Amino acid sequence: MWGTVAAKLRSWEFILLVLVVVVLLAAATLVPGFTRPFSISTGLATFAPAALMALPLALLVIVRDIDISVASIAGLASVAAGLAIEAGQSVPVVIVAALGTGLLCGAVNGFFVAVMGLPALLVTLGTLALFRGLCYVLLGGTPISPLPELFTVRGNDNIPGLV
């Protein structure tokens, strides 16, 4: 029993957990205002978009695969949402446009990897360039602006109870 406990204490996961705790404790002690509710709220709000893309990728890494086109898919979904906004569509249509674009891009990647049997790294490297190129083609290098306030202020608020 003690052998398995000792092995778990030497695992990378445990070592990383200890390092994170040490860094957080050091920051809480040395950085003024680090533990203030506003700082915590801002940190969580900043972390959320990256976590939404990174956490599903962790599942791919666990099964020894990778998808390096995630940021390009997010960009193309944003372009689809922006074009829907520019066309005067309602909020539900804008959301469906963004989610549908992401779903379609993921289905393209999934088809080539799961059905055709191609390596995920090569497929997603190719689609990374394809999806990013589509963003440039659709926008022509010009931003979609101004966006309605509903879309620009969402996510700028603090987490309730932490202010």
Residue, then its C-alpha position, 0 to 999 in steps of 0.5 A: m500500500w505504501g508503495t502505491v502512495a509513494a508512487k503517486l506522490r512522485s507522479w507528474e500530476f502530484i508534482l505539478l499540483v504542488l508547484v501550482v499551490v506553491v506559486l499561488l501561495a507565493a503570489a498571495t504573499l508577495v503580490p499586493g492585492f493578489t487575493r482581492p475579489f476583483s483580482i480573482s474575478t479578473g483572473l477567472a474571466t481571463f482564463a475562461p476562453a482559453a480553458l474552453m478550448a484547452l480542456p477538450l484538447a486534454l481529452l485528445v492528448i489523453v488518447r494520444d491525439i492532437d488538434i492544432s486547428v482549434a484556434s483557427i476554428a474559433g476564429l472562423a466561428s467568430v467570423a461567421a458570427g460577425l457576418a451574421i451580425e453584419a447581416g442583421q440576424s437575431v442573437p439566436v441565429v448568430i449563435v447558431a452560425a458560430l456553433g454550426t461553423g465550429l461543428l462543421c469544421g470539427a466534422v471535417n477534421g473528424f472525417f479525415v481522421a476517423v473515416m479516412g485514417l489520416p494522422a490527426l496532426l497532419v489533418t489539423l495542420g492542414t485545416l489550421a491553414l485552411f480555416r485561417g485562410l477562410c477567415y482572411v477570404l471572408l473578411g478581406g482584411t477588414p474587421i466587422s465593426p461596430l458590433p452591437e453592445l450585447f456582444t461587446v459588453r458580455g463577459n466584461d462584467n465581474i463574477p457576481g459575489l467577487v466584487 
